[in-house]
Amino acid sequence: MARIPGATVSLSSASGNTLSAASIVTDALGQGRFTVTGANAGADTLTAQAMGTSATFAATVSGTLISYSVPAIGAEVEVGTPTNVSVQITQAACRWPVRRSLSRPLAAPSRAA
């Protein structure tokens, strides 16, 4: 198949999630890039249309974000030393984010005999 540079591709999100552009133009390799920012949690279908044809991509936008804040990324944890781990859960579907901090010691791995 021949790649098609300079083609205009129209983009849409069935769930109304934010796209970085309503359309893009393919580069010399026939490729185009865009960004999706989830605004509506749940199933979504992204559609690209160009030159009389279309393609879809099924995506799921999660309304819950789970992130670690302690220990820092790349931090070393000593074997046999309990280390607190903090997890933050944010629920995007609420008017104000729900934040919960869960802390528990990180156990050292057991050694096989």
N, C-alpha and C positions, 0 to 999 in steps of 0.2 A: 504494500500500500504506500502511496506517495503521501508525504506530509504536506500540509497546506498552510504556508505562512500567510499572515495578513488577513485571516478570516475573523469576522466578528462573531462572537459567541455570546448569546443572551443567557443570563443566569437568573434563577429564582429559587426561593425557599417556600415550600408548601405551608410551613408553619409560621412564616413571617419572621424567621431569624434574620439577623442583619448580615448582609453580604457586603464586602468591601467595594464592589462595583456591580452595577446592573448588567454590564456587558464588558467583555475583555476582547483584545485582539491577539491572535496567536503570533508567536515569535517565529524566528527562522526555522525552528525545529517543529513548528506546528503545535506548540504547547502554549497554554496560558495558565496563569495562576490567579487565585483569589482567596480571600479569607472569609470564613464563616464565624460570626460571633453569636453564640447561643443566647437568645433572649427569652425563648419559650421552651420550657422543659417538655420532654417527651419525644415521640417519633417525628421525624421530619424527612421529606424527600427533596433533595436538591436536583434541579433540572438544568441542563445545559442544552441550548438549541442553536444550531448553525446549519446553513446551507440545506434547509428542508428536512433536517433530521434532528432527533433529540436523544439524549441519554440521561438516565436518572441514577442517583446514588442515595441509598437509604442510610440515614444517620440517626443517632439517638443523642439528644441533648439532655444531660443530667442536671437536675435542679439542685443537686447536693454536691458540695465540694468538700473533700477531705484532704487536709494538709498537715504535715508534720512541722513543728517549729523548734523542737528540742529533741535530740541534739542536732546541731547544725549539719547540713549536708557535708559529707566527707570527714566528719569528726570521728576520731578513734574512740572506741569503747574498750576499756581494759577488761580482760578475762577475769571473771570472779568478782567484779565490782558492780553492784546494782547501779543502774543509770536510769534517771527519770526520762520518760518519753512523753512529749505533749502532742496531742492530736487535736486539731481544730476542725469542727464540722460546721459548715455554713449552708443554710437552706435558702436558695435564691427565690423560691416561690413565695416567701413571706414578705410583707411590706418592709420590715426591718430584718436583717439577717439574724438567724438564730445561731449563736456561737456557744459551743460547749467545749470546755477544756477537759480532756481526759488524761490523767497522768498515772503511770504505773511503772514499776521498776522493770528494766530490761534484764532478763536473766542471762547469765553467761551460758554458752552452749555446753552441753554435757560432753564429756570425753568418752569415746568408745573404748571398751576394755580390750 
